[in-house]
Structure formats: C-alpha cells, structure tokens
Amino acid sequence: MIAEKVNIIKEPDWKSPVLNRWLGGIVRYGTRAVYMSAFRIFLEYTKLTPEQLIEEALEDAKRDPREKTDIVKQRLIGFYNWLTTEAPNRLTGGKGLSSKLGHTYVNAVRSFYDTFGVVVKLKGRSALPKPRVANKRMRLTNMDVKRLVDHCRSPRDRAIILTMFQSGMDVSTLCDLKYGDVTDGLMKNEHPLRLNLYRPKTGVQYFTFLGRDACEAIRAYLNDLKAKGITLSPNDPLFLKEGTKALTKEGITPDLVQLLMRELAIKTGFVDKNMNGRAINPLSPHALRESFGSIMTGKGVPRTVVDFWLGHEIGEMAEAYQEAQFEDVKRMYLEREPFISINTGGELEEKLRREIDEKNRQLQSLVNGLTAENLELKQRMQKLEGALIAIQQEIQNFKYNFSTQQT
C-alpha cells in the first residue's frame, strides 16, 4: 500500500550497485543532485528499497498483458499527485510542492527505471498536468537594479548584484568566479570586460561581458579588501564570505547569495516579509539573469547570441561567436549597455553632449565656409561693379566724342 505521509528513512546507499549504475551515467553534478533529492523522497513515499522497486517493476513486465498492473506508471502518477498535494513544503511550512517541481522529480525517477530497461511513457490519459508557473520571477529594469544596489550594505554586495545583472551569469557560475578571471581585463581597462566562463550545469564553455558599472563595483570591492589587508591570488574566489572567513579567502556560496537577494527584496520594498504570498523569492538571483536576457532580446539582440551569453548550449554557432564574430557580438553588447547600466542617465547625457558638440562643430565649420564664400563673392561683386562703372564711363565718353564730331 502506498504511504500518504513522509517518514524519514535511512539515507540510501548511493554507492550500492543499483544506484551506482543509475547515477554513474549522469555526468552533470547539478542534475545528479536534483535526481538524488527526488529519489530520496520517492523512497520515503513508497517505503521500498531501490532493489525492491526494480524487482517489482521487472516482475510486472514479465506478466501476461492481461495480468499486468502497470505498477511503475501507477507509482509515478501517485507520486506526482502526492508531491503536489501532500508533500511537506519547507519553504511555506504547508503542504504541496509546485507542479513544475513535481514534473522534475517524476522525470528523475523515470530515469532510474529507464536505466534498467523499464520505460514508462506518461501520455494520453496518463499524461501529467502541464506545469503551472506559480512563482513567476520579477523582470527588473536597470533602475530597479539601481534601487537594489543603493540598498546594499557593502561594496561586495554591490559588485555581486551588478556582476550578475550585467553578465547574465547564474549564481553557481558567480560563486565559481576566480580573481584571475577579471584581473587582466581590469588592469587593461577593458570595456566591456570579457569573461571566459565554464558552466558546469550545461558543460558549456562560453564568454559574456561585464559593463562599466560592474567593473567599477568590482574595483571598489577589491580596494575594500585591500584596505582590510586581504590580497587575492589568481586562483582565489573573487567573491569572499564576509567577516573573519574573508581572512581565509573562503568563497561565497549560492545559499548566501540567495539570502542576500531575499534581504534586498524586502529592504527595497519589492516584496514583503512573506514574499508577497509566494513560495519562493520572486527577486532571486535568477531574476537578475532573466532580466538581462529579457532586456537584450527586447532590444534586438538575436536569441542565439543571448543564449550564448547565458551559457546555454547553442551548438556550432558558439564557435563562430568565439572567433570570427567576436567583434560583432561585442558591438551588440556595447550598443545595449545603456539599458543595463544603473548610471544610464549620466551616460546618455554625456553621449548626447558629445553628439551636440560634434554637430555644433560641423555647423560652425559650415558657417565659416559660407562666410568665406560670401566674402569672396562680395569681393568679386565689388570688382564687377567697378568694371561696370568703368564701361559705363567709356560709353558716356564715346557718346560725347561722337556727338562733338557730328556738330
């Protein structure tokens, strides 16, 4: 009988032959972690061991079609229903997880069965309900991000916010950044600063950029560390934990960045202490990443280029962006930087001033040219008038002499 309550059982032996065979085929660390969480809950739900789950699935597969119970399909459907209605929700303190997470966990368990040749298709009448977006993240403008930055309590926090927003990187990649990733670019005053990154979640090597705001914030943060007697080496984490742990150069973690965003969301008034009634913070680090992507696509950057900046898998186009089309991609970023800059007003004012000055210079040059031409024309007119007077005088003299001769 399927249980309806979660009773904590002994942690699975992840090194057992059955689980090792399944997890050994999952390369990405993040995926493996999610699958392990899902399977741990599935074991709590069924009260069976991994070996017992496989045994009952294979036994059912051997039965005559008229006697099959589709035990695996029934367990998966029941698991989904239980997840979305009865599973304890640690974030809200209530019951029921999101339908999206329910889909993720069911697919994780399906991959376990698939490893042993038990393929379950949830289609037609057995299809799970389409996941509903229950905790939509906020889409931020550059001025929204400025509000966040203005409420940060340290140079490090300001640098973290601007680095995520102006590069589009995810929080795990942010925490993996090394001091050496930005050293050369900062020393050369590179603008925009190119960041060569590797995203473990997708196994993709890619690059993105940092705008002027983020670079200035990182410089301020590094100067703050230096004032505290902390000097970073190329392989040290760029963003350190604060307090005494900074002295040991211990890097910040995704959980701490999540906490930072939660505190800022409340402090700036974007959400209340109850997250506006949502299960998760709508102003999470991922909101900065999504906002970057949304702004860039909204301002005309091709979707494949934005996906590349976000570290998504885009196939053969990635190589083209890395080499032949780098300058084009860089230009796209520079042209849209004002829309992700928290100092946009000043930058646009300066740009407008330069354009006006240039137009004034062009206009003055044109006026000077016309003035010179006008002066030259005036001089020529004066010469012509003098010549005309001389001709008229000669005509008068001719007429006088002619009349005298006639008389």
Residue pairs with C-beta under 8 A, 6 or more apart in sequence:
2 45
2 46
2 75
2 78
2 82
3 44
3 45
3 46
3 47
4 82
4 86
5 86
6 41
6 44
6 45
6 87
6 88
7 44
7 47
8 44
9 43
9 44
9 47
11 40
12 19
12 39
12 40
12 43
12 50
13 19
14 20
14 23
14 36
16 50
16 51
18 50
18 51
18 54
19 39
19 50
21 115
21 116
22 111
22 112
22 115
23 32
23 35
23 36
25 115
26 32
26 35
26 111
27 203
28 200
28 201
28 202
28 203
29 200
30 172
30 200
30 201
31 201
34 104
34 108
35 108
35 111
35 112
37 105
38 104
38 105
38 106
38 108
38 109
39 50
39 108
39 109
39 112
41 83
41 87
41 105
42 79
42 105
42 109
43 49
43 50
45 79
45 82
46 53
46 75
46 79
48 56
50 112
53 112
53 113
54 113
54 116
54 118
56 71
57 71
57 72
57 113
57 116
57 118
58 116
58 118
60 68
60 69
60 70
60 71
60 72
61 68
61 118
63 69
72 113
72 118
72 120
73 120
73 122
73 126
76 106
76 109
76 110
76 120
76 122
77 122
77 126
77 128
79 105
79 106
79 109
80 102
80 103
80 105
80 106
80 128
83 96
83 97
83 101
83 102
83 105
83 106
84 96
84 97
84 98
84 99
84 102
85 95
85 96
86 95
86 96
87 95
87 96
87 97
88 95
89 95
89 96
89 97
89 279
91 279
91 280
92 279
97 105
98 131
98 132
98 134
98 135
98 279
99 129
99 130
99 131
99 132
99 134
100 131
100 132
100 133
100 134
102 128
102 131
103 128
103 131
106 122
106 128
110 120
110 122
113 119
113 120
114 120
122 128
134 278
134 279
135 278
135 279
135 280
135 282
136 282
137 282
137 283
137 284
137 286
137 287
137 290
138 144
138 270
138 282
138 283
138 287
138 291
139 287
139 290
139 291
139 294
140 148
140 165
140 283
140 287
140 288
140 291
141 291
141 295
142 295
142 339
142 340
142 341
142 342
142 344
143 342
143 344
144 270
144 291
145 161
145 162
145 165
145 288
145 291
145 340
145 342
146 342
147 268
147 270
148 161
148 264
148 268
149 158
149 161
149 162
149 217
149 342
151 264
151 267
151 268
152 158
152 161
152 264
154 224
154 242
155 217
155 220
155 221
155 223
155 224
156 221
156 224
156 239
156 240
156 242
157 260
157 264
158 217
158 220
158 221
159 214
159 217
159 218
159 220
159 221
159 239
160 174
160 239
160 252
160 257
160 260
161 264
161 288
162 211
162 213
162 214
162 217
162 342
163 169
163 174
163 177
163 210
163 214
163 217
163 218
164 171
164 174
164 285
164 288
164 289
164 292
165 214
165 288
165 291
165 292
165 340
166 209
166 210
166 211
166 213
166 214
166 292
166 337
166 340
166 341
167 195
167 208
167 209
167 210
167 214
167 292
167 309
168 208
168 289
168 292
168 293
168 296
168 306
168 309
168 310
169 195
169 197
169 208
169 289
169 310
169 311
170 199
170 201
170 285
170 286
170 289
170 310
170 311
171 254
171 257
171 258
171 285
171 286
172 199
172 200
172 201
172 254
173 197
173 199
173 311
174 239
174 257
174 285
175 237
175 239
175 251
175 252
175 253
175 254
175 257
176 198
176 200
176 237
177 195
177 237
177 238
177 239
178 234
178 235
178 236
178 237
178 238
179 232
179 233
179 234
179 235
179 236
179 237
179 238
180 233
180 234
180 235
181 195
181 196
181 197
181 238
182 193
182 195
182 210
182 215
182 218
182 238
183 234
184 190
185 193
185 194
185 195
185 210
185 215
186 193
186 215
186 218
186 219
186 222
191 211
191 212
191 215
191 334
192 209
192 210
192 211
192 212
192 330
192 333
192 334
192 337
193 209
193 210
193 214
193 215
194 207
194 208
194 209
194 330
195 207
195 208
195 209
195 210
196 205
196 206
196 207
197 205
197 206
197 207
197 208
197 311
198 204
198 205
198 206
199 206
199 311
201 311
202 311
202 312
202 313
203 313
204 311
204 312
204 313
204 318
205 318
206 308
206 309
206 311
206 318
206 322
207 309
207 322
208 309
208 310
208 311
209 309
209 330
209 333
210 218
211 333
211 337
211 340
211 341
212 337
212 341
212 343
213 341
213 342
213 343
218 238
221 239
222 232
225 231
225 232
225 240
225 246
228 246
230 240
230 246
230 247
230 249
232 238
232 249
236 249
237 249
237 250
237 251
237 252
238 251
239 251
239 252
240 246
240 249
240 250
240 251
240 252
241 250
241 251
241 252
241 253
241 256
254 285
257 285
258 281
258 284
258 285
261 281
261 283
261 284
261 285
261 287
262 275
262 281
262 283
262 284
264 283
265 271
265 275
265 281
265 282
265 283
266 272
266 273
270 282
270 283
271 278
271 281
271 282
271 283
275 281
275 282
276 282
289 310
292 309
292 310
292 340
293 306
293 309
293 310
295 336
295 339
295 340
296 305
296 306
296 309
296 336
296 340
297 303
297 306
299 336
299 339
300 336
301 332
301 336
304 314
304 317
305 321
305 329
305 332
307 314
308 314
308 317
308 318
308 321
308 329
309 333
321 329
338 344
338 347
338 348
338 351
341 347
